[in-house]
Amino acid sequence: MEKMADEITPVPPMDENEKRIVNEFCHLLEKSKQLFNGLRDLPQYGHKQWQSYFGRTFDVYTKLWKFQQQHRQVLDVKYGLKRWQIGEVASKIGQLYYHYYLRTSETNYLNESFAFYSAIRMRAYYSKANKEERPDLMVKKLRFYARFIVVCLLLKKMKLVRDLVRELAKQIDDYTGTYEPEDHMEWNLVLGEIKAFIEADNLISVVDVDATSIVVSHRLTPLNTPPLDKSSHVHFTLQEIIIVGNTHEQVKFSELTLDMFRMLQTLEREPQEDLTNQIYDASPAPGRQPFENGDRPNKRENPHKYLLYKPTYSQLNTFLASGFKELPPTGALLLYISADGCHGNAKLTDDAAYDLGGVVTNSRKEGETTNNKPKRPGTLKEMH
């Protein structure tokens, strides 16, 4: 008992200012968690229904991040703030920017997400997670790696992707070796999906004149986009895009198939802010926060996209209706469907229409799972 008493470090008494700091931090932390959890309940379609909520969530997380930076010493000593807790806040901000990119198609928010994920890795915020003897912290660490890999894939940082995959494999081994968890097969499935996805996306190596491999971006740049003829009158502009992936046994990672991954980049412009050469060895500050003045930008850099993985027919109709509803008078909607063909049974007639066949949609109901297949951990789909 005496040894245990010696190991417990008593928390020094707090003065009024220190109490105020700790109480304010706890308030911001709790508020941020409530708002973040509420993002899961937002509708996946439309714009007006979720934008104000995202704005409030960004605002609270910005205040929380700056507050812990300004009062780190007091929070370390009086509150007992741990590095993994800082990493968890940074991870949530990274997720916010990533999901905001998914909802707006603005690629610059990918760079903001990359900044926070890089800070977590460079500053090793989760380095002592395995020493806490809490398997849930190790799961948070594994999910961080999976999310970071997705962001790096979308930014075509392939060397970093391969480094992260090796690190993730080691972390999965440590996790399964220490805790012998029930979800070890699911995490090995995630790792296998990532490796298969990377291999399929790099079947052909592109090299320069010195035989050095180069990474080719599919996004639009001034170099690969023909100039618009100013004399021609533009009648329609592409405003909404729906990308559907429903091919059986297709290479995928999370709910992003390989062709969805390539198509979404083809319909985007390269991010304006190049963060490639910056090293985030310090805690970043939230950068480009959406709607800082409460206004929605009048012009988007990229058309808005919906990414639908194996949707049901009713879900596809819902997103189509929402996309058309959001179109301005001169806007156009692009529908890309990658799915298996379905042969009809009707005989050939002049008005057979879709009786002759079409494409297969997902017939499962909401909440239904496929039998005899391990359920994958919810690594990436908390908010969309």
C-alpha positions as CSV (number, residue, x, y, z in Angstrom):
1,M,0.0,0.0,0.0
2,E,2.9,2.4,0.8
3,K,4.4,1.7,-2.7
4,M,1.1,2.5,-4.4
5,A,0.7,5.7,-2.3
6,D,4.2,6.8,-3.4
7,E,3.3,6.3,-7.1
8,I,0.3,8.6,-7.0
9,T,1.3,12.2,-7.7
10,P,-1.1,14.5,-5.9
11,V,-2.5,17.4,-8.0
12,P,-1.3,20.7,-6.7
13,P,-4.0,23.1,-5.4
14,M,-5.3,25.6,-8.0
15,D,-5.8,29.3,-7.6
16,E,-8.8,31.1,-9.0
17,N,-7.2,31.8,-12.4
18,E,-6.1,28.2,-12.8
19,K,-9.6,27.0,-11.9
20,R,-11.0,29.3,-14.5
21,I,-8.6,27.9,-17.2
22,V,-9.4,24.3,-16.4
23,N,-13.1,24.9,-16.3
24,E,-13.1,26.8,-19.6
25,F,-11.1,24.0,-21.2
26,C,-13.5,21.3,-19.9
27,H,-16.4,23.3,-21.2
28,L,-14.9,23.7,-24.7
29,L,-13.9,20.0,-24.8
30,E,-17.4,18.8,-23.9
31,K,-19.0,21.3,-26.3
32,S,-16.7,20.2,-29.1
33,K,-17.6,16.5,-28.5
34,Q,-21.3,17.2,-28.5
35,L,-21.1,19.1,-31.8
36,F,-18.8,16.5,-33.4
37,N,-21.1,13.7,-32.5
38,G,-24.0,15.7,-33.9
39,L,-22.4,15.7,-37.3
40,R,-23.4,12.1,-37.8
41,D,-27.0,13.0,-37.8
42,L,-26.8,15.7,-40.5
43,P,-28.4,14.9,-43.9
44,Q,-25.9,13.7,-46.5
45,Y,-27.5,15.7,-49.2
46,G,-28.4,19.3,-49.7
47,H,-26.4,22.3,-48.6
48,K,-28.4,24.6,-46.3
49,Q,-29.2,21.8,-43.9
50,W,-25.7,21.2,-42.6
51,Q,-23.5,24.3,-43.4
52,S,-24.4,26.3,-40.3
53,Y,-23.8,23.3,-38.0
54,F,-20.4,22.7,-39.6
55,G,-19.6,26.4,-39.0
56,R,-20.4,26.2,-35.3
57,T,-18.3,23.0,-35.0
58,F,-15.3,24.6,-36.7
59,D,-15.7,27.6,-34.4
60,V,-15.6,25.6,-31.2
61,Y,-12.7,23.4,-32.2
62,T,-10.7,26.5,-33.3
63,K,-11.3,28.0,-29.8
64,L,-10.4,24.7,-28.1
65,W,-7.2,24.3,-30.1
66,K,-6.0,27.8,-29.5
67,F,-7.0,27.7,-25.8
68,Q,-4.9,24.5,-25.1
69,Q,-1.9,26.1,-26.9
70,Q,-2.1,29.3,-24.9
71,H,-2.6,27.5,-21.5
72,R,-0.6,24.3,-22.0
73,Q,1.5,24.6,-18.9
74,V,-1.5,25.1,-16.6
75,L,-3.4,22.3,-18.3
76,D,-0.4,19.9,-18.1
77,V,0.1,20.5,-14.4
78,K,-3.4,21.2,-13.0
79,Y,-5.6,19.2,-15.3
80,G,-3.2,16.4,-16.2
81,L,-3.5,16.9,-20.0
82,K,-1.9,14.1,-21.9
83,R,-0.4,14.1,-25.3
84,W,-2.9,11.6,-26.7
85,Q,-5.7,13.9,-25.7
86,I,-4.1,16.7,-27.7
87,G,-3.7,14.3,-30.6
88,E,-7.4,13.4,-30.3
89,V,-8.4,17.0,-30.7
90,A,-6.0,17.4,-33.7
91,S,-7.5,14.3,-35.2
92,K,-11.0,15.6,-34.8
93,I,-10.0,18.8,-36.6
94,G,-8.4,16.8,-39.4
95,Q,-11.6,14.8,-39.8
96,L,-13.6,18.0,-39.9
97,Y,-11.6,19.4,-42.7
98,Y,-11.7,16.1,-44.6
99,H,-15.4,15.7,-44.3
100,Y,-15.9,19.3,-45.2
101,Y,-13.9,18.6,-48.4
102,L,-16.3,15.6,-49.1
103,R,-19.3,17.8,-48.7
104,T,-18.0,20.8,-50.7
105,S,-15.4,19.2,-53.1
106,E,-13.0,22.1,-52.3
107,T,-9.6,20.5,-52.5
108,N,-7.8,23.1,-50.4
109,Y,-9.5,21.6,-47.3
110,L,-7.6,18.4,-47.9
111,N,-4.4,20.4,-47.3
112,E,-5.8,21.6,-44.0
113,S,-6.6,18.1,-43.0
114,F,-3.2,17.0,-44.0
115,A,-1.6,19.7,-41.8
116,F,-3.2,18.3,-38.6
117,Y,-2.7,14.6,-39.4
118,S,1.0,15.4,-40.2
119,A,1.3,17.2,-36.8
120,I,0.0,14.1,-35.0
121,R,2.5,11.9,-36.7
122,M,5.5,14.3,-36.5
123,R,4.9,15.2,-32.8
124,A,4.0,11.6,-31.9
125,Y,0.9,12.5,-30.0
126,Y,-0.2,8.8,-29.9
127,S,3.3,7.4,-29.1
128,K,2.4,6.4,-25.6
129,A,-1.1,5.1,-26.4
130,N,0.0,1.5,-26.0
131,K,1.4,2.2,-22.5
132,E,-1.9,3.4,-21.2
133,E,-3.2,-0.2,-21.2
134,R,-6.4,0.9,-22.9
135,P,-7.2,-0.9,-26.2
136,D,-9.6,1.9,-27.2
137,L,-6.7,4.3,-27.4
138,M,-4.9,1.9,-29.7
139,V,-8.0,1.8,-31.9
140,K,-8.0,5.6,-32.1
141,K,-4.4,5.4,-33.2
142,L,-5.2,2.8,-35.9
143,R,-8.1,4.9,-37.2
144,F,-5.9,7.9,-37.3
145,Y,-3.5,6.0,-39.6
146,A,-6.3,4.8,-41.9
147,R,-7.7,8.4,-42.2
148,F,-4.3,9.9,-42.8
149,I,-3.7,7.4,-45.6
150,V,-6.9,8.3,-47.4
151,V,-6.0,12.0,-47.3
152,C,-2.5,11.3,-48.6
153,L,-3.9,9.1,-51.4
154,L,-6.2,12.0,-52.5
155,L,-3.2,14.4,-52.4
156,K,-1.0,11.8,-54.3
157,K,1.6,11.7,-51.6
158,M,2.5,8.1,-52.5
159,K,5.9,7.9,-50.8
160,L,4.3,9.0,-47.5
161,V,1.4,6.6,-48.2
162,R,3.8,3.6,-48.3
163,D,5.5,4.8,-45.1
164,L,2.2,5.1,-43.4
165,V,1.1,1.6,-44.5
166,R,4.2,0.1,-43.0
167,E,3.6,2.0,-39.8
168,L,0.0,0.9,-39.7
169,A,1.0,-2.8,-40.2
170,K,3.3,-2.5,-37.2
171,Q,0.7,-0.8,-35.1
172,I,-1.8,-3.6,-36.0
173,D,0.7,-6.2,-34.9
174,D,1.3,-4.4,-31.6
175,Y,-2.4,-4.0,-31.0
176,T,-3.3,-7.7,-31.7
177,G,-0.2,-9.0,-29.9
178,T,-0.9,-7.0,-26.7
179,Y,-4.7,-7.2,-26.4
180,E,-5.7,-10.2,-28.6
181,P,-8.8,-8.2,-29.6
182,E,-11.9,-9.6,-31.4
183,D,-11.5,-7.2,-34.2
184,H,-8.0,-8.2,-35.3
185,M,-9.3,-9.9,-38.5
186,E,-11.1,-6.7,-39.4
187,W,-8.0,-4.6,-39.1
188,N,-6.0,-7.0,-41.2
189,L,-8.8,-6.7,-43.8
190,V,-8.4,-2.9,-43.7
191,L,-4.7,-3.3,-44.2
192,G,-5.2,-5.7,-47.1
193,E,-7.7,-3.4,-48.8
194,I,-5.2,-0.5,-48.6
195,K,-2.3,-2.6,-50.1
196,A,-4.6,-3.9,-52.9
197,F,-5.8,-0.4,-53.6
198,I,-2.3,1.0,-53.9
199,E,-1.1,-1.8,-56.1
200,A,-4.1,-1.5,-58.4
201,D,-3.7,2.2,-58.8
202,N,0.0,1.8,-59.7
203,L,0.0,-1.0,-62.3
204,I,1.9,1.2,-64.7
205,S,4.9,3.2,-63.6
206,V,5.4,6.6,-65.3
207,V,9.0,7.7,-65.5
208,D,10.8,10.8,-66.7
209,V,13.8,11.1,-69.1
210,D,16.1,9.9,-66.3
211,A,14.0,6.8,-65.6
212,T,12.8,8.3,-62.3
213,S,9.3,7.4,-61.3
214,I,6.9,10.4,-61.2
215,V,3.4,10.7,-59.7
216,V,0.8,11.8,-62.2
217,S,-2.1,13.8,-60.9
218,H,-5.5,13.4,-62.5
219,R,-6.7,16.8,-61.3
220,L,-7.1,19.8,-63.6
221,T,-4.4,22.4,-63.7
222,P,-3.7,25.4,-66.0
223,L,-1.2,23.2,-67.9
224,N,-3.7,20.5,-68.8
225,T,-6.9,22.6,-69.2
226,P,-7.5,24.2,-72.6
227,P,-8.4,27.9,-72.4
228,L,-12.0,28.8,-72.8
229,D,-12.8,30.7,-76.0
230,K,-14.0,34.1,-74.8
231,S,-16.0,34.6,-78.0
232,S,-18.1,31.6,-77.3
233,H,-21.2,32.0,-75.0
234,V,-21.3,29.4,-72.2
235,H,-24.8,28.2,-71.9
236,F,-24.3,25.6,-69.1
237,T,-21.7,24.9,-66.4
238,L,-21.1,21.7,-64.5
239,Q,-22.4,22.3,-60.9
240,E,-23.4,18.9,-59.5
241,I,-21.8,15.4,-59.9
242,I,-23.0,12.1,-58.6
243,I,-20.4,9.3,-58.7
244,V,-21.8,5.8,-58.1
245,G,-19.6,2.7,-57.5
246,N,-21.6,-0.6,-57.5
247,T,-19.4,-3.1,-59.3
248,H,-19.1,-6.5,-57.6
249,E,-15.8,-7.4,-56.0
250,Q,-14.1,-4.2,-57.1
251,V,-10.9,-2.9,-55.6
252,K,-11.8,-0.4,-52.9
253,F,-10.7,1.2,-49.6
254,S,-13.4,2.0,-47.1
255,E,-16.3,3.1,-49.4
256,L,-14.1,4.5,-52.2
257,T,-13.7,2.2,-55.2
258,L,-10.7,2.7,-57.5
259,D,-12.8,4.2,-60.4
260,M,-14.6,6.5,-57.9
261,F,-11.2,7.6,-56.6
262,R,-10.0,8.4,-60.1
263,M,-13.2,10.1,-61.3
264,L,-13.5,12.4,-58.3
265,Q,-9.9,13.7,-59.0
266,T,-10.6,14.1,-62.7
267,L,-13.4,16.5,-61.8
268,E,-11.4,18.7,-59.4
269,R,-8.8,21.4,-59.7
270,E,-5.4,21.0,-58.0
271,P,-5.3,22.7,-54.5
272,Q,-4.1,26.2,-54.7
273,E,-2.0,26.0,-51.6
274,D,1.0,23.8,-52.1
275,L,2.0,22.4,-48.7
276,T,4.2,19.6,-50.1
277,N,7.5,21.1,-48.8
278,Q,6.2,22.2,-45.4
279,I,7.0,20.1,-42.4
280,Y,4.5,20.2,-39.6
281,D,6.7,19.5,-36.7
282,A,4.8,22.0,-34.6
283,S,1.1,22.2,-33.7
284,P,-0.7,23.9,-36.6
285,A,-3.3,26.4,-36.2
286,P,-6.7,25.9,-37.9
287,G,-6.1,27.6,-41.3
288,R,-8.8,28.3,-43.8
289,Q,-11.9,28.1,-41.7
290,P,-15.2,27.9,-43.7
291,F,-17.6,30.9,-43.4
292,E,-15.4,32.9,-41.1
293,N,-17.5,35.9,-41.9
294,G,-20.7,33.9,-41.9
295,D,-21.0,34.1,-45.7
296,R,-21.1,31.3,-48.2
297,P,-18.8,31.9,-51.1
298,N,-20.6,32.9,-54.3
299,K,-18.4,30.8,-56.6
300,R,-17.0,27.3,-55.9
301,E,-13.7,26.2,-57.3
302,N,-15.0,22.7,-58.1
303,P,-18.4,21.3,-58.9
304,H,-20.1,19.7,-55.9
305,K,-20.0,15.9,-55.7
306,Y,-21.8,13.1,-54.1
307,L,-19.9,9.8,-53.7
308,L,-22.3,6.9,-53.4
309,Y,-20.9,3.4,-52.7
310,K,-23.4,0.6,-53.5
311,P,-26.5,2.8,-53.0
312,T,-30.0,1.3,-53.2
313,Y,-32.3,2.5,-56.0
314,S,-34.3,4.7,-53.6
315,Q,-31.1,6.3,-52.3
316,L,-29.9,7.0,-55.8
317,N,-33.2,8.7,-56.6
318,T,-33.0,10.8,-53.4
319,F,-29.5,12.1,-54.3
320,L,-30.5,12.8,-57.9
321,A,-33.5,14.8,-56.7
322,S,-31.3,16.7,-54.3
323,G,-28.7,17.4,-56.9
324,F,-31.3,18.7,-59.4
325,K,-32.8,20.9,-56.7
326,E,-29.5,22.5,-56.0
327,L,-28.8,23.3,-59.7
328,P,-28.9,27.0,-60.7
329,P,-30.7,27.8,-64.0
330,T,-27.6,27.4,-66.1
331,G,-26.2,24.4,-64.2
332,A,-25.7,20.8,-65.4
333,L,-25.5,17.6,-63.4
334,L,-23.1,14.7,-64.3
335,L,-24.1,11.2,-63.3
336,Y,-21.3,8.6,-63.4
337,I,-22.3,5.0,-62.7
338,S,-19.9,2.1,-62.4
339,A,-22.0,-1.0,-62.0
340,D,-22.6,-4.5,-63.3
341,G,-25.0,-5.0,-66.2
342,C,-28.4,-6.5,-65.8
343,H,-30.0,-8.4,-68.7
344,G,-33.7,-8.0,-69.1
345,N,-36.1,-10.9,-69.8
346,A,-38.4,-9.1,-72.2
347,K,-38.4,-9.6,-75.9
348,L,-37.2,-6.9,-78.2
349,T,-39.9,-4.3,-78.9
350,D,-40.0,-0.7,-79.9
351,D,-41.1,0.5,-76.4
352,A,-39.3,-2.0,-74.2
353,A,-37.1,0.7,-72.5
354,Y,-35.4,-0.7,-69.5
355,D,-37.1,-4.1,-69.8
356,L,-34.1,-5.0,-72.0
357,G,-31.7,-4.5,-69.1
358,G,-29.8,-1.8,-67.2
359,V,-27.3,-1.7,-64.3
360,V,-27.5,-3.4,-60.9
361,T,-28.2,-1.4,-57.8
362,N,-27.9,-2.5,-54.2
363,S,-31.0,-4.3,-53.0
364,R,-30.1,-4.5,-49.3
365,K,-32.1,-2.6,-46.8
366,E,-30.7,0.0,-44.3
367,G,-28.7,-1.7,-41.5
368,E,-28.5,-5.0,-43.3
369,T,-25.1,-6.7,-43.3
370,T,-23.7,-9.5,-45.5
371,N,-23.4,-12.8,-43.8
372,N,-20.2,-14.8,-43.5
373,K,-18.0,-11.8,-44.0
374,P,-16.2,-10.1,-41.1
375,K,-17.6,-6.7,-40.3
376,R,-15.1,-3.9,-40.9
377,P,-14.3,-1.4,-38.2
378,G,-15.9,2.0,-38.6
379,T,-12.6,3.6,-39.5
380,L,-13.7,6.3,-41.9
381,K,-17.4,6.6,-42.1
382,E,-18.4,8.3,-38.8
383,M,-19.9,11.5,-40.4
384,H,-21.0,10.6,-43.9
